[in-house]
């Protein structure tokens, strides 16, 4: 069955952009470069799989046995599991929604995701398969979360993922998107697109959980959230693993009264490379924002976080704050955390702060004087450092998962952290 | 059974701060160490606890005869030494209750039972007039000066050390808070425990009465006596002691 004309046309434009664009290398002043030249793009392909009744083990482990309002699982290029028994909402594969409810999809698909924002955005728009469509009608209040999982479990996979979430006026819901991979031996690509539109008065708690494991998964994604009048979105992206990740995460307060809480965390290890660029864009006055990002680096990993607050002309009475912290836990890790501001209007308050540093010896000493051994003090301090962001998940199951993963990563790095911290004692 | 400091010389970087300190606190005794700002009182407190910024160039610290001069801070703590800090560190993300449980467990073979911990904690909190909600706050984050001092004394009570050093615990406390903190300290006094109370002012000493008073000046203890020495100091001030020492020299 042919796709609707609006989609065919979009794919065609995207393909044109894709073919015109080179594989990009992102450079910033200083030492920072993110390059995909080691990725053998031509060797990757969208792999197809049959639907399953039972979820793959790695998915089960991450989701636990909590009930959901809807669940979509995409493996490679195929939706292998889709479930939604809540008649008040639509949670279906995006490819199915395009056929069954084109009138619901067309006004939103790509509204804030132009096809010509670079090679991988174009690739995504041209080649996406599967995908997830979430439609929470106005005034619908969901108790249980909606979950979307993108799974890569074979080398050679190219995954073009697209989640579109449309949250109606005064609706309330929780959405979690997971990106997961077991250890794989070889390269893979996840070129993802995520867009969420929260209509007037909507309340959304949104989490992204990424753990691509130790394999060579390259993640080049754009995630964009729009918050309408008096709506509120609390968004917590969590990055806990990925060979190379280049992500753009933007949240737009588009109408007066909209409010965002944007907090994220990352923990890089081994030779991982993480490059995040977030923008809090205030397009209207009387909007508020509060962004906190925290990261920790071990091994020889590289992590760069750049956070921008952008307040456009006329967006008077905007109040926003961005802080970013990064903690180095190994001699060979390198990172930077850069907050920046573009303010094109005068009557606003916008501030930012950033730190890149190591553990505080004064805190370690204090804990030691209470009998807590140095290594344990270090562990507790790192876990405590992340706690502020972890709690913003506001989701006990997910919080426990994130805490456990952080503890595991710290345990894996215990020796090098001890060496690094020990040198300064 | 004592905390004994022998001929202690300490430097920070190139500067010698302590220039030969001798002091012995027996169990069951309460000593006050007084002195003006910059005399070396806090340096002594930090050095007793093994702060890595302070370098011992000569002398010894003995706890019940065991030489702790080179021991790591956590070993000293587990050996029975405690310091209530003048400026305690903030520990983000770690609640008062969790921190206390960790500290209590650090000196036990087996972890304390949840119920037992709760009972002991409740008892001490009542004595220190600490609200229940206090224990779920992150340790020292956003605490007022008085709350920090109370959190220090709560730790003292929970850890029940053999020897406790209180570094300027009275500073920044209003009279009500000072009374509560002093009551907490007095409740901890007994034959099995020694105290060294470091203070600039005599105020706290009218609530927690020491048997011995030492006056420190320029990194040395220059006078020692009973509690009457604190009264004399209150009356005459540190300048008087300084002149007296100069006259002796």
Interface residues (C-beta under 8 A of the other chain):
Chain A: X360 X361 X362 X363 X365 X366 X367 X368 X369 X370 X371 X372 X373 X374 X376 X377 X380 X381 X383 X384 X385 X386 X387 X388 X425
Chain B: X49 X50 X51 X52 X53 X72 X73 X74 X76 X77 X78 X82 X83 X85 X88 X89 X90 X91 X92 X93 X94 X99 X102 X103 X106 X107 X138 X155 X159
